[in-house]
Amino acid sequence: MEQDIDRNIFLDNILAECKRGNVLHQEMLYKHFYGYALSICRLYTYSNDEAVSILNDSFLKVFSSIEKKGYNNSIPFKNWLRRVLINTAIDNYRKNSKHYYHSDVDEAESVKADINIIEDLTVEDILKLLDQLPEIHRIVFNMFEIQGYSHKEISEKLSIGESTSRVFLTRAKKKLRVLIGKNF
């Protein structure tokens, strides 16, 4: 309990200095949350380089927001940062997306996989599987299954219909089952 209070005081001090534009404290905040932030960004991209780019864009938004209006501590900073990271990843997708719709999943053959294999997958295995999904399927899968967004929230953020979000999630799961069956 005391350790949590110390962490909160530490973070509050860093955020106060970031509000003043203190570059040293901005760097401390960046380094403190780097691993956490990168893990979220990587879920929405195909490469570490692109994930770092999204992470850097996100932190520019964070620092700008903190300096202009301060951080509203009504929600935990880590939760607020997560939302900024996800929104930046979605913005990056929109900016770079040429097509929302892909249809390679329908051609996938059905393969039965041992359900217990999932327990043996490493983080690297999971990322490799996610990297094989079409980008929109990957984003919808991450937002729904990992981040806990509803289909309504996904549809609003990605400017797609709720039913389209459900279809993309279904296709992502189907493709992942096939990939697990083929690779493991």
Secondary structure, DSSP 8 states (H G I E B T S, - for coil): -HHHHHHHHHHHHHHHHHHTT-HHHHHHHHHHHHHHHHHHHHHT-SSHHHHHHHHHHHHHHHHHHHHHH---TTS-HHHHHHHHHHHHHHHHHHHH-S-S----GGG-------TTHHHH--HHHHHHHHHTS-HHHHHHHIIIIIS---HHHHHHHHT--HHHHHHHHHHHHHHHHHHHHHH-
